[in-house]
Amino acid sequence: GAVVSQHPSWVICKSGTSVKIECRSLDFQATTMFWYRQFPKQSLMLMATSNEGSKATYEQGVEKDKFLINHASLTLSTLTVTSAHPEDSSFYICSAPGSTNEQFFGPGTRLTVL
Amino acid sequence: GQQLNQSPQSMFIQEGEDVSMNCTSSSIFNTWLWYKQDPGEGPVLLIALYKAGELTSNGRLTAQFGITRKDSFLNISASIPSDVGIYFCAGQLGAGGTSYGKLTFGQGTILTVHP
């Protein structure tokens, strides 16, 4: 199957700082990628759809000014958590569609905001 | 919005036993997907189902897409310790519209296998 990577795998930051998470499709191109958030012992919740060359579309209740998404190329999408606070601590996971639109997920990024 | 109801929430079984879990939805999905997630990692795709009534196997795993497109089950036969993890079902809408490619996840089934 297709391989999706994320960097970093984990990050600890101080409250008020910004953190950037990268999502890359390693052996295929993706005009669309998706960003999910997962709290402990819960399911994945879709945050936004990242569109190459255009603005991201956000799910209801997700602040677009807080979670900045940039899809700079056909293999890279970035999620920046701006002015992070402890309640933003979570597991952030991206996905990209394969040839028959099945979603392949990255390994996730554990964000801890102190 | 759309919701997937996945059951059971957790299962404790002995190695060698068979496992069955299922998902139901109030809405129709074009594609059903089953994923396994290990702690601290992203979900890994196990089986993808594209046609109503489709029955698909992947090794010891078997999944079926309900005829109404509103449900699916996953069976694991002869479980082994490495089957431990969280299993998620996910529904995906078809082409066209702003929801294309988005996944709606079930709540997950936590599987524990005792040696």
Interface residues (C-beta under 8 A of the other chain):
Chain A: G1 V4 Q6 T32 F34 Q42 S43 L44 M45 L46 T49 T57 F91 I93 S95 P97 T100 N101 E102 Q103 F104 F105 G106 P107 G108 R110
Chain B: T31 L33 Y35 G40 E41 G42 P43 V44 L45 A48 Y50 F88 A90 Q92 A95 T98 Y100 G101 K102 L103 T104 F105 G106 Q107 G108
